């Protein structure tokens, strides 16, 4: 083999190794953008599902009228809201969801019983709201403390 042929073969071997190494790095590379894209897609799908299942906001007076008319199937009562399902209307495939702001009504339980409505009391979890307000102000407090310490 001549010297030119040996140089050419050596070059070809180095080039082949470089290409293989590059293809392995491309296959094995992990980008943080992939994670952000996946999280964004999950949030987008979640928002779409929540938007489809969002209950209709109705006034409390309309809720009272629906209970009296016997159109309410079941409700969940929290400290601030009443959320529930209406009974199936003729030709409807799904129960209509509704929500209203809780008004101080001492006769609510009597009305629900009279309307033959299944009701449940629900305790709202405020852990996330309280912890986010507590930890949300933490960076501000640390920055103020750091600035006082530097002076």
C-alpha positions as CSV (number, residue, x, y, z in Angstrom):
1,X,0.0,0.0,0.0
2,X,1.4,3.4,-0.9
3,X,1.8,6.2,1.5
4,X,-1.2,8.2,-0.1
5,X,-3.4,5.1,0.3
6,X,-2.4,4.7,3.9
7,X,-3.1,8.3,4.7
8,X,-6.5,8.1,3.0
9,X,-7.4,4.9,4.9
10,X,-6.3,6.5,8.1
11,X,-8.4,9.5,7.4
12,X,-11.4,7.4,6.5
13,X,-11.1,5.4,9.8
14,X,-10.9,8.6,11.9
15,X,-13.9,10.1,10.0
16,X,-15.9,6.9,10.6
17,X,-15.1,7.0,14.4
18,X,-16.0,10.7,14.6
19,X,-19.4,10.1,12.9
20,X,-20.2,7.2,15.2
21,X,-19.2,9.2,18.3
22,X,-21.4,12.1,17.1
23,X,-24.4,9.9,16.4
24,X,-24.0,8.3,19.9
25,X,-23.9,11.7,21.5
26,X,-27.0,12.8,19.5
27,X,-28.9,9.6,20.5
28,X,-27.9,9.9,24.2
29,X,-28.2,13.7,24.5
30,X,-30.8,14.9,27.0
31,X,-32.1,18.4,26.7
32,X,-34.0,20.3,29.5
33,X,-36.1,21.7,26.7
34,X,-37.6,18.2,26.3
35,X,-38.7,18.3,29.9
36,X,-40.2,21.8,29.5
37,X,-42.0,20.7,26.4
38,X,-43.5,17.7,28.1
39,X,-44.6,19.7,31.1
40,X,-46.2,22.3,28.8
41,X,-48.1,19.6,26.9
42,X,-49.3,18.0,30.2
43,X,-50.6,21.4,31.4
44,X,-52.2,22.1,28.0
45,X,-54.1,18.8,28.1
46,X,-55.1,19.3,31.8
47,X,-56.5,22.8,31.0
48,X,-58.5,21.4,28.1
49,X,-60.0,18.6,30.2
50,X,-60.8,21.0,33.1
51,X,-62.4,23.5,30.6
52,X,-64.7,20.7,29.3
53,X,-65.8,19.6,32.8
54,X,-66.1,23.1,34.2
55,X,-69.4,23.6,36.0
56,X,-71.8,26.4,35.1
57,X,-71.8,29.3,37.6
58,X,-75.4,30.0,38.7
59,X,-76.8,32.5,41.3
60,X,-77.8,31.1,44.6
61,X,-81.4,32.2,44.1
62,X,-81.5,30.0,40.9
63,X,-80.0,27.1,43.0
64,X,-82.9,27.5,45.5
65,X,-85.4,27.5,42.7
66,X,-83.9,24.3,41.2
67,X,-84.0,22.6,44.6
68,X,-87.6,23.6,45.1
69,X,-88.5,22.3,41.6
70,X,-86.8,19.0,42.3
71,X,-84.3,19.3,39.5
72,X,-81.1,18.9,41.6
73,X,-79.7,15.3,41.9
74,X,-76.8,15.8,44.3
75,X,-74.7,18.6,45.8
76,X,-71.4,19.0,47.7
77,X,-71.4,21.8,50.2
78,X,-68.1,23.5,51.3
79,X,-67.7,26.5,53.5
80,X,-67.8,28.9,50.5
81,X,-69.4,27.0,47.6
82,X,-72.2,24.6,46.7
83,X,-71.3,22.4,43.7
84,X,-73.7,19.8,42.3
85,X,-75.4,17.9,39.4
86,X,-78.8,18.4,38.0
87,X,-81.1,15.5,37.3
88,X,-81.0,14.1,33.8
89,X,-83.4,15.9,31.4
90,X,-85.2,14.1,28.7
91,X,-82.8,13.4,25.8
92,X,-79.7,14.5,27.7
93,X,-76.8,12.1,27.9
94,X,-74.9,13.7,30.9
95,X,-75.9,15.4,34.0
96,X,-75.3,19.2,34.0
97,X,-72.8,20.5,36.5
98,X,-73.3,23.7,38.4
99,X,-71.7,25.7,41.2
100,X,-72.8,28.7,43.3
101,X,-71.4,30.8,46.1
102,X,-72.6,29.6,49.5
103,X,-75.0,32.1,51.2
104,X,-75.8,31.8,54.8
105,X,-79.0,29.8,54.6
106,X,-80.1,28.1,57.8
107,X,-82.9,26.1,56.0
108,X,-80.6,24.7,53.3
109,X,-80.5,21.2,54.7
110,X,-84.3,21.1,55.1
111,X,-84.8,22.3,51.5
112,X,-82.3,19.6,50.2
113,X,-84.1,16.9,52.2
114,X,-87.5,18.1,51.0
115,X,-86.3,18.0,47.4
116,X,-84.9,14.5,47.9
117,X,-81.3,15.7,47.1
118,X,-78.3,13.7,48.1
119,X,-75.8,16.1,49.8
120,X,-72.3,15.9,51.1
121,X,-70.3,18.2,53.3
122,X,-66.7,18.8,52.1
123,X,-63.8,20.2,54.0
124,X,-61.7,22.4,51.7
125,X,-57.9,21.7,51.8
126,X,-56.1,25.0,52.3
127,X,-52.7,23.5,52.6
128,X,-51.5,24.5,49.1
129,X,-52.8,28.0,49.4
130,X,-51.3,28.5,52.9
131,X,-47.9,27.0,52.0
132,X,-47.6,28.9,48.8
133,X,-48.3,32.2,50.6
134,X,-45.7,31.3,53.3
135,X,-43.0,30.0,50.9
136,X,-43.8,32.6,48.2
137,X,-42.7,35.4,50.4
138,X,-39.5,33.5,51.5
139,X,-37.3,34.8,48.6
140,X,-38.3,38.4,49.4
141,X,-37.4,37.9,53.1
142,X,-34.1,36.3,52.2
143,X,-33.2,39.2,49.8
144,X,-34.1,41.8,52.4
145,X,-32.1,40.0,55.1
146,X,-29.1,39.7,52.7
147,X,-29.2,43.4,51.8
148,X,-29.2,44.4,55.5
149,X,-26.4,42.0,56.2
150,X,-24.2,43.5,53.4
151,X,-24.6,47.1,54.7
